[in-house]
């Protein structure tokens, strides 16, 4: 059962976000998402107190670095924010990126990719892949961890597929919070959980997919990783709420990886709202989720004894 605080958040989010459907006007959809999604400015500021925050410099890659004053340097986390591909930024997701920086003591690079509908697919995955290549080239001795929430979770998995196809070094591991991996909305949980999801309707998937993809193929694996081949992937951690319409977006890829002999962990949290990790510092479930993610990252980036 979710905590009292989580139940309060669930009620607020249902009232603030799910009170009406999104609709087919992509520009109105983007405006509303940009108003509602992401941490408020005060939370963005409070999240990074005591941390070092600086904008990316050079390389043609946009984003920001977040770290503790004296970070460990045996690995780097590339974070990909959510927001339905139409909203948010590195700043709006500082509760998560700052939390990862504190809990792992690793440097976190939060990429600022282009948003739809102004910049449709494949702008976002192109920007994410460019950021990954930049990090691997600038820091060749540091394994890269890739993490993301919601749309950022989908971009994380799409990055794994693209890195494999391009024959570049794969990330050390990946972490996906409430990942959106299927633009077609074909998972059973989409209809099964429509009434219990605190944030989205089944139609939300189609509305945001249209704004992001335009006329592009919804089954393209870089847009819908659920249709990709996940053989030979690094370890992946999935976290998702039991009442989300997107539960099966994580479950199906987890089963693909595990069924192919890979390493995948699926953690389903009872009745939690979409991307609840943004509530770090306010919700006990967010603290538990982030601790699990940090432990997973440490296990798969632990430096050897002679390093």
C-alpha positions in Angstrom: 0.0 0.0 0.0 1.4 3.5 -0.9 2.3 5.8 2.0 0.0 8.6 3.1 2.1 11.2 1.4 2.0 9.1 -1.8 -1.8 8.9 -1.6 -2.0 12.7 -1.3 0.2 13.1 -4.3 -1.9 10.6 -6.2 -5.0 12.6 -5.5 -3.4 15.9 -6.4 -2.0 14.6 -9.7 -5.3 13.1 -10.7 -7.0 16.5 -10.1 -4.3 18.6 -11.7 -3.4 16.5 -14.8 -6.1 13.9 -15.4 -9.1 16.2 -15.0 -9.4 16.4 -18.8 -8.1 14.7 -21.8 -5.2 16.1 -23.9 -6.8 16.3 -27.4 -5.4 16.3 -30.9 -4.2 19.9 -31.1 -0.5 19.3 -30.8 0.5 22.9 -30.0 -2.1 23.2 -27.2 -1.0 19.8 -25.9 2.6 21.0 -25.8 1.7 24.2 -24.0 -0.3 22.4 -21.4 2.5 19.8 -20.9 5.1 22.5 -20.5 2.9 24.2 -17.9 2.2 21.0 -15.9 5.1 18.7 -16.2 8.4 18.8 -14.3 9.5 20.2 -10.9 8.5 23.7 -10.0 11.3 26.3 -9.9 11.7 26.3 -6.1 12.2 22.5 -6.2 14.7 22.9 -9.0 16.7 25.3 -6.9 16.4 23.4 -3.6 17.4 20.1 -5.3 20.9 21.3 -6.2 21.8 23.0 -3.0 25.4 22.0 -2.1 26.0 20.6 -5.6 28.0 21.8 -8.5 25.9 22.7 -11.5 27.4 23.9 -14.8 26.3 24.1 -18.4 27.8 21.8 -21.1 30.7 23.4 -22.9 31.7 22.6 -26.5 31.1 19.5 -28.6 27.8 20.8 -30.0 25.9 19.1 -27.1 23.4 20.9 -24.9 22.8 20.0 -21.3 24.1 20.5 -17.8 26.5 18.7 -15.4 25.5 18.0 -11.8 27.9 16.6 -9.2 28.9 16.6 -5.6 31.9 18.9 -5.0 34.4 16.0 -5.2 32.8 13.4 -7.3 34.0 9.9 -8.0 35.3 9.6 -11.6 35.2 5.9 -12.4 31.9 6.3 -14.3 29.4 9.0 -15.7 25.6 9.0 -15.7 23.9 10.3 -18.8 20.4 11.3 -17.8 17.5 11.7 -20.3 14.5 13.6 -19.0 10.9 12.8 -19.6 8.0 15.1 -20.6 6.2 13.2 -23.4 8.8 14.4 -26.0 7.2 17.8 -26.0 8.2 19.4 -22.6 10.7 19.6 -19.8 14.4 20.1 -19.6 17.4 19.2 -17.5 16.4 21.9 -15.0 12.8 20.5 -14.5 14.3 17.0 -13.6 16.9 18.1 -11.1 15.2 16.3 -8.3 16.2 13.0 -10.0 19.6 14.1 -11.4 20.6 15.7 -8.2 19.5 12.7 -6.3 21.5 10.4 -8.5 24.6 12.7 -8.1 24.3 12.5 -4.3 23.5 8.8 -4.0 26.1 7.5 -6.4 28.7 10.4 -6.1 29.1 10.1 -9.8 29.0 13.0 -12.3 25.6 13.3 -14.0 25.2 14.8 -17.5 21.6 15.7 -18.2 21.1 16.1 -21.9 18.9 18.9 -23.3 17.4 17.4 -26.5 15.1 19.1 -29.0 11.4 18.9 -28.3 8.3 18.2 -30.5 6.2 19.3 -32.2 8.7 22.0 -33.2 11.3 19.2 -33.7 9.8 15.8 -34.4 11.3 12.4 -34.4 14.2 11.6 -34.9 15.5 14.9 -33.5 15.3 13.7 -29.8 17.1 10.3 -30.4 19.6 12.0 -32.6 20.5 14.5 -29.9 20.7 11.7 -27.2 23.0 9.6 -29.4 25.2 12.6 -30.1 25.4 13.3 -26.3 26.4 9.6 -25.7 29.0 9.7 -28.4 30.4 13.0 -27.0 30.8 11.5 -23.5 32.4 8.3 -24.8 34.9 10.3 -26.8 35.6 12.9 -24.2 35.9 10.4 -21.3 37.0 7.2 -22.9 38.2 5.8 -19.5 34.8 6.3 -17.8 32.0 3.8 -18.4 28.7 5.5 -19.1 25.4 4.7 -17.3 22.3 5.8 -19.2 19.1 6.6 -17.2 15.8 8.2 -18.0 12.2 8.6 -17.0 9.0 8.3 -19.2 9.9 9.5 -22.7 13.5 9.6 -21.4 13.2 5.9 -20.6 12.1 5.2 -24.1 15.1 7.2 -25.4 17.4 5.3 -23.0 16.3 2.0 -24.6 16.4 3.4 -28.1 20.0 4.5 -27.4 20.9 1.0 -26.4 19.5 -0.3 -29.7 21.3 2.4 -31.7 24.6 1.9 -29.9 24.5 -1.9 -30.7 23.7 -1.2 -34.4 26.5 1.4 -34.6 29.0 -1.0 -33.0 30.1 1.5 -30.4 30.9 0.7 -26.8 27.7 -0.1 -24.9 26.8 1.6 -21.7 27.7 -0.1 -18.4 24.1 -0.4 -17.5 20.8 1.4 -17.9 18.0 2.6 -15.5 14.4 3.3 -16.7 11.8 5.0 -14.6 8.2 4.5 -15.9 9.5 4.1 -19.4 7.3 4.9 -22.4 8.4 2.3 -24.9 5.4 1.7 -27.2 4.0 4.4 -29.4 1.2 2.1 -30.6 -0.2 1.6 -27.0 -0.5 -2.1 -27.6 0.2 -3.3 -24.0 -2.7 -4.9 -22.1 -2.1 -2.4 -19.2 -3.1 0.6 -21.4 -6.8 -0.4 -21.2 -6.6 -2.4 -18.0 -5.2 0.5 -15.9 -6.8 3.4 -17.6 -9.1 3.9 -14.7 -6.5 3.5 -12.0 -3.6 5.5 -13.6 -3.4 8.8 -11.7 -2.1 10.8 -14.7 -3.0 9.4 -18.1 -5.8 8.0 -20.2 -5.3 5.4 -22.9 -5.8 8.1 -25.5 -2.9 10.1 -24.0 -0.5 7.7 -25.7 -1.9 8.4 -29.2 -2.2 12.2 -28.6 1.5 12.5 -27.5 2.7 10.1 -30.2 1.1 12.1 -32.9 2.7 15.3 -31.7 6.1 13.6 -31.5 6.1 11.4 -34.6 3.9 13.2 -37.1 3.8 10.8 -40.1 6.7 8.6 -38.9 6.2 4.8 -38.3 5.0 4.2 -34.7 6.7 0.8 -34.8 10.1 2.2 -35.5 12.3 0.6 -32.8 14.0 3.9 -32.0 10.6 5.5 -31.3 9.0 2.3 -29.8 11.9 0.2 -28.4 9.4 -2.6 -27.4 9.7 -3.7 -31.1 13.5 -3.9 -31.0 15.9 -6.8 -30.5 17.4 -6.7 -27.0 19.9 -9.5 -27.4 23.4 -8.5 -26.1 22.2 -5.6 -24.0 23.9 -4.4 -20.8 22.1 -4.8 -17.4 18.8 -2.8 -17.2 16.7 -1.8 -14.2 13.0 -1.0 -14.7 10.9 0.7 -12.1 7.2 1.3 -12.8 4.0 1.9 -10.8 1.5 -1.0 -10.6 -1.5 1.2 -11.7 0.3 2.9 -14.6 -1.0 2.4 -18.2 2.6 1.9 -19.1 3.3 -1.1 -16.8 3.5 -3.4 -19.8 5.9 -1.0 -21.6 8.5 -2.0 -19.0 7.4 -5.6 -18.4 7.6 -6.7 -22.1 11.2 -5.4 -22.6 12.2 -6.8 -19.2 10.9 -10.2 -20.4 12.7 -9.9 -23.7 16.0 -9.2 -22.0 15.7 -11.9 -19.4 14.3 -14.4 -21.9 17.4 -13.9 -24.0 19.8 -14.5 -21.2 20.5 -10.9 -20.3 20.3 -9.2 -17.0 17.2 -7.2 -16.2 15.4 -6.2 -13.0 11.8 -5.2 -12.9 10.6 -3.4 -9.7 6.8 -2.7 -9.6 5.8 -0.2 -6.9 2.3 -0.5 -5.6 -0.2 2.2 -6.8 2.5 4.8 -7.6 1.9 7.7 -10.0 4.0 8.1 -13.2 7.7 9.0 -12.6 7.2 9.3 -8.8 11.0 9.5 -8.4 10.5 13.2 -9.0 9.2 13.3 -5.4 12.6 12.6 -3.9 12.8 14.2 -0.5 9.0 14.2 -0.1 7.9 10.6 -0.7 9.4 7.6 1.0 8.7 5.6 -2.2 10.8 8.0 -4.2 13.7 7.6 -1.7 13.4 3.8 -1.9 13.3 3.9 -5.7 16.3 6.1 -6.0 18.3 4.1 -3.5 17.6 0.9 -5.5 18.7 2.7 -8.7 21.9 4.0 -7.1 22.7 0.5 -5.7 22.1 -1.0 -9.2 24.4 1.6 -10.8 27.1 1.0 -8.2 27.0 -2.8 -8.7 27.5 -2.4 -12.4 30.2 0.3 -12.3 32.2 -0.8 -9.4 35.9 -0.1 -10.2 38.3 -3.0 -10.1 40.6 -3.4 -7.1 43.7 -2.2 -9.1 42.1 0.9 -10.4 
